[in-house]
Amino acid sequence: MPTSIQLANRLYSELQNAALAVDGISGVVSPYNPATVVIYPSSLQAAAQPTINGFDGSQAAQDAWDAIPQDQKNAILLINLLDSYPRAYRAVSALVVDEINVLREWTVSFKAQVALATTLADLKTRVATLPNLPDRTLAQAKSAFISKVNSGT
């Protein structure tokens, strides 16, 4: 009988293959019981449930998985990733549009403040009141990307 860790690793791989950007899973037990599996973030639970319910937790399925060479497993994951590229492209495009819109809003605000300024000192004061545009972190980008992919953007 496969261990809980073996089952969890294989199920996580299948969820990734199903183009679900899950952060983690818990509740995977041996023998496998789909009713105990919990997906993180929980907003993906319903989307992941068909994969969870259809997952084969048998020893034969585990043996078959273990028999696949690691490079072939990587190829399988890559093929599944390539199949999900249109979704990823849409998500990246949506993120770029969001960022461009933030920059456009700031530029429009800047132009308005320049038009209203009557002196250089007034212009400095007006520009200083505009909101800062903080740097984006990789964690923010990853979170936004996963959110866009999972929302079907």
Backbone hydrogen bonds in HBPLUS format (Angstrom, degrees):
<---DONOR---> <-ACCEPTOR-->    atom                        ^
c    i                          cat <-CA-CA->   ^        H-A-AA   ^      H-
h    n   atom  resd res      DA  || num        DHA   H-A  angle D-A-AA Bond
n    s   type  num  typ     dist DA aas  dist angle  dist       angle   num
A0007-LEU N   A0003-THR O   3.00 MM   4  6.27 166.2  2.02 154.2 158.0     1
A0008-ALA N   A0004-SER O   2.83 MM   4  5.98 158.6  1.88 146.2 152.7     2
A0009-ASN N   A0005-ILE O   2.90 MM   4  6.07 163.1  1.93 151.9 155.9     3
A0010-ARG N   A0006-GLN O   3.03 MM   4  6.21 163.8  2.06 150.1 154.5     4
A0011-LEU N   A0007-LEU O   2.81 MM   4  5.94 162.1  1.84 152.8 158.5     5
A0012-TYR N   A0008-ALA O   2.85 MM   4  5.91 159.4  1.89 147.0 153.0     6
A0013-SER N   A0009-ASN O   3.06 MM   4  6.24 154.8  2.12 141.1 147.8     7
A0014-GLU N   A0010-ARG O   2.97 MM   4  6.29 153.5  2.04 145.5 152.7     8
A0015-LEU N   A0011-LEU O   2.87 MM   4  6.16 152.5  1.94 151.6 159.3     9
A0016-GLN N   A0012-TYR O   2.96 MM   4  6.25 154.3  2.03 148.0 154.9    10
A0017-ASN N   A0013-SER O   2.88 MM   4  6.14 151.9  1.96 145.2 153.8    11
A0018-ALA N   A0014-GLU O   2.94 MM   4  6.17 130.5  2.19 136.1 149.1    12
A0020-LEU N   A0015-LEU O   3.13 MM   5  5.66 159.0  2.18 154.1 155.2    13
A0019-ALA N   A0016-GLN O   2.92 MM   3  5.12 150.4  2.01 112.7 115.2    14
A0022-VAL N   A0020-LEU O   2.86 MM   2  5.62 135.3  2.06 105.8  92.4    15
A0023-ASP N   A0040-TYR O   2.68 MM  17  5.44 149.8  1.77 141.5 150.8    16
A0024-GLY N   A0040-TYR O   3.23 MM  16  5.11 148.7  2.34 140.4 136.9    17
A0040-TYR N   A0024-GLY O   2.86 MM  16  5.11 152.6  1.94 158.7 151.3    18
A0026-SER N   A0038-VAL O   2.92 MM  12  5.22 149.1  2.01 147.3 154.8    19
A0038-VAL N   A0026-SER O   2.83 MM  12  5.22 164.5  1.85 148.1 150.0    20
A0036-THR N   A0033-ASN O   3.13 MM   3  5.90 165.6  2.15 123.7 127.6    21
A0037-VAL N   A0034-PRO O   3.38 MM   3  5.50 160.7  2.42 105.6 111.0    22
A0044-LEU N   A0041-PRO O   3.03 MM   3  5.96 171.2  2.04 127.5 130.4    23
A0045-GLN N   A0042-SER O   3.09 MM   3  5.25 166.3  2.11 110.4 114.7    24
A0048-ALA N   A0044-LEU O   2.87 MM   4  6.01 146.7  1.98 155.3 165.5    25
A0049-GLN N   A0045-GLN O   2.93 MM   4  5.95 128.0  2.20 145.5 158.8    26
A0051-THR N   A0048-ALA O   3.04 MM   3  5.48 119.5  2.42 112.1 126.4    27
A0052-ILE N   A0048-ALA O   2.96 MM   4  6.20 159.5  2.00 155.6 162.2    28
A0053-ASN N   A0049-GLN O   2.76 MM   4  5.93 166.7  1.78 160.0 162.9    29
A0054-GLY N   A0050-PRO O   2.98 MM   4  6.05 146.8  2.09 139.3 148.0    30
A0055-PHE N   A0052-ILE O   3.35 MM   3  5.27 156.7  2.41  99.5 106.3    31
A0062-GLN N   A0058-SER O   3.12 MM   4  6.42 153.4  2.20 141.9 149.5    32
A0063-ASP N   A0059-GLN O   2.76 MM   4  6.00 159.0  1.81 153.7 159.5    33
A0064-ALA N   A0060-ALA O   2.96 MM   4  6.16 156.0  2.01 145.1 151.5    34
A0065-TRP N   A0061-ALA O   2.99 MM   4  6.20 154.0  2.06 142.2 149.2    35
A0066-ASP N   A0062-GLN O   2.79 MM   4  6.03 162.2  1.82 153.4 158.5    36
A0067-ALA N   A0063-ASP O   2.95 MM   4  6.08 136.2  2.15 140.8 152.0    37
A0068-ILE N   A0065-TRP O   3.17 MM   3  5.47 150.1  2.26 105.9 114.4    38
A0072-GLN N   A0069-PRO O   2.98 MM   3  5.29 124.9  2.29 104.8 119.2    39
A0073-LYS N   A0069-PRO O   2.94 MM   4  6.33 152.0  2.02 151.7 160.9    40
A0074-ASN N   A0070-GLN O   2.88 MM   4  6.18 154.9  1.94 149.5 156.3    41
A0075-ALA N   A0071-ASP O   2.99 MM   4  6.21 146.4  2.11 134.7 143.8    42
A0076-ILE N   A0072-GLN O   2.88 MM   4  6.18 154.2  1.95 148.7 155.2    43
A0077-LEU N   A0073-LYS O   2.96 MM   4  6.26 160.4  2.00 150.0 154.9    44
A0078-LEU N   A0074-ASN O   2.88 MM   4  6.11 152.4  1.95 144.7 152.8    45
A0079-ILE N   A0075-ALA O   2.86 MM   4  6.10 159.5  1.90 152.1 157.0    46
A0080-ASN N   A0076-ILE O   3.03 MM   4  6.27 161.9  2.06 149.6 154.4    47
A0081-LEU N   A0077-LEU O   2.89 MM   4  6.10 145.3  2.01 140.9 151.3    48
A0082-LEU N   A0078-LEU O   2.80 MM   4  6.09 156.9  1.85 151.9 157.8    49
A0083-ASP N   A0079-ILE O   2.99 MM   4  6.26 148.1  2.10 144.6 153.2    50
A0084-SER N   A0081-LEU O   2.99 MM   3  5.15 133.2  2.22  98.4 111.7    51
A0085-TYR N   A0082-LEU O   3.19 MM   3  5.10 166.4  2.20 104.1 107.8    52
A0087-ARG N   A0084-SER O   3.15 MM   3  5.62 125.3  2.46 112.2 124.2    53
A0088-ALA N   A0084-SER O   3.24 MM   4  6.58 154.6  2.30 145.4 153.0    54
A0088-ALA N   A0085-TYR O   2.84 MM   3  4.84 109.3  2.35  98.2 116.6    55
A0089-TYR N   A0085-TYR O   2.70 MM   4  5.94 163.8  1.73 171.1 176.0    56
A0090-ARG N   A0086-PRO O   3.02 MM   4  6.20 158.8  2.07 144.5 149.8    57
A0091-ALA N   A0087-ARG O   3.01 MM   4  6.25 154.5  2.08 143.9 151.1    58
A0092-VAL N   A0088-ALA O   2.89 MM   4  6.17 164.9  1.91 157.5 160.6    59
A0093-SER N   A0089-TYR O   2.87 MM   4  6.00 162.2  1.90 149.4 155.1    60
A0094-ALA N   A0090-ARG O   2.88 MM   4  6.06 155.3  1.94 146.1 152.8    61
A0095-LEU N   A0091-ALA O   2.98 MM   4  6.27 151.7  2.06 146.3 154.0    62
A0096-VAL N   A0092-VAL O   2.94 MM   4  6.22 158.9  1.99 152.6 158.1    63
A0097-VAL N   A0093-SER O   2.93 MM   4  6.18 162.8  1.96 152.3 156.9    64
A0098-ASP N   A0094-ALA O   2.94 MM   4  6.14 157.8  1.99 145.0 151.2    65
A0099-GLU N   A0095-LEU O   2.99 MM   4  6.28 160.7  2.03 150.7 155.1    66
A0100-ILE N   A0096-VAL O   2.87 MM   4  6.10 162.3  1.90 154.7 160.0    67
A0101-ASN N   A0097-VAL O   2.89 MM   4  6.05 156.8  1.94 150.5 156.7    68
A0102-VAL N   A0098-ASP O   3.08 MM   4  6.40 147.6  2.19 143.7 152.0    69
A0103-LEU N   A0099-GLU O   3.08 MM   4  6.41 160.7  2.12 150.5 155.0    70
A0104-ARG N   A0100-ILE O   2.82 MM   4  6.08 153.9  1.88 150.5 158.7    71
A0105-GLU N   A0101-ASN O   2.93 MM   4  6.08 160.9  1.97 147.1 151.7    72
A0106-TRP N   A0102-VAL O   3.13 MM   4  6.39 156.9  2.19 145.7 151.6    73
A0107-THR N   A0103-LEU O   2.94 MM   4  6.18 158.0  1.99 147.8 154.1    74
A0108-VAL N   A0104-ARG O   2.87 MM   4  6.13 161.8  1.90 156.2 160.5    75
A0109-SER N   A0105-GLU O   2.98 MM   4  6.19 158.8  2.03 145.9 151.9    76
A0110-PHE N   A0106-TRP O   2.80 MM   4  6.05 155.6  1.86 149.8 157.2    77
A0111-LYS N   A0107-THR O   2.90 MM   4  6.15 163.6  1.93 152.8 156.3    78
A0112-ALA N   A0108-VAL O   3.01 MM   4  6.23 154.3  2.08 145.8 153.0    79
A0113-GLN N   A0109-SER O   2.99 MM   4  6.28 155.1  2.05 149.3 155.6    80
A0114-VAL N   A0110-PHE O   2.94 MM   4  6.24 156.3  2.00 152.8 159.6    81
A0115-ALA N   A0111-LYS O   2.96 MM   4  6.16 159.3  2.00 147.6 153.1    82
A0116-LEU N   A0112-ALA O   3.04 MM   4  6.26 143.6  2.18 141.8 151.4    83
A0117-ALA N   A0113-GLN O   3.02 MM   4  6.09 131.5  2.27 141.2 152.8    84
A0123-LEU N   A0119-THR O   2.87 MM   4  6.15 153.3  1.94 146.9 154.6    85
A0124-LYS N   A0120-LEU O   2.92 MM   4  6.22 159.3  1.96 150.8 155.7    86
A0125-THR N   A0121-ALA O   3.05 MM   4  6.31 159.8  2.09 147.1 152.3    87
A0126-ARG N   A0122-ASP O   2.90 MM   4  6.13 162.6  1.93 151.2 156.1    88
A0127-VAL N   A0123-LEU O   2.87 MM   4  6.03 167.8  1.88 157.6 160.7    89
A0128-ALA N   A0124-LYS O   2.97 MM   4  6.04 151.6  2.06 143.1 151.3    90
A0129-THR N   A0126-ARG O   3.15 MM   3  5.37 140.4  2.31  99.5 110.4    91
A0130-LEU N   A0127-VAL O   3.08 MM   3  5.39 155.9  2.14 108.4 115.8    92
A0141-ALA N   A0137-THR O   2.97 MM   4  6.29 157.6  2.02 148.9 155.5    93
A0142-LYS N   A0138-LEU O   2.80 MM   4  6.00 161.8  1.83 153.3 157.9    94
A0143-SER N   A0139-ALA O   2.95 MM   4  6.06 165.0  1.97 145.9 150.5    95
A0144-ALA N   A0140-GLN O   2.88 MM   4  6.02 160.5  1.92 147.9 153.5    96
A0145-PHE N   A0141-ALA O   2.84 MM   4  5.99 156.6  1.90 147.0 153.9    97
A0146-ILE N   A0142-LYS O   2.91 MM   4  6.12 170.6  1.92 158.1 159.7    98
A0147-SER N   A0143-SER O   2.98 MM   4  6.11 158.0  2.03 144.9 151.6    99
A0148-LYS N   A0144-ALA O   2.91 MM   4  6.12 157.1  1.96 147.7 153.6   100
A0149-VAL N   A0145-PHE O   2.87 MM   4  6.13 164.0  1.90 157.4 161.7   101
A0150-ASN N   A0146-ILE O   2.91 MM   4  6.03 167.8  1.93 151.2 154.9   102
A0151-SER N   A0147-SER O   2.96 MM   4  6.03 133.6  2.18 138.6 150.7   103
A0153-THR N   A0148-LYS O   3.14 MM   5  5.36 146.3  2.26 161.2 160.6   104
A0152-GLY N   A0149-VAL O   3.15 MM   3  5.32 153.3  2.22 102.4 110.6   105
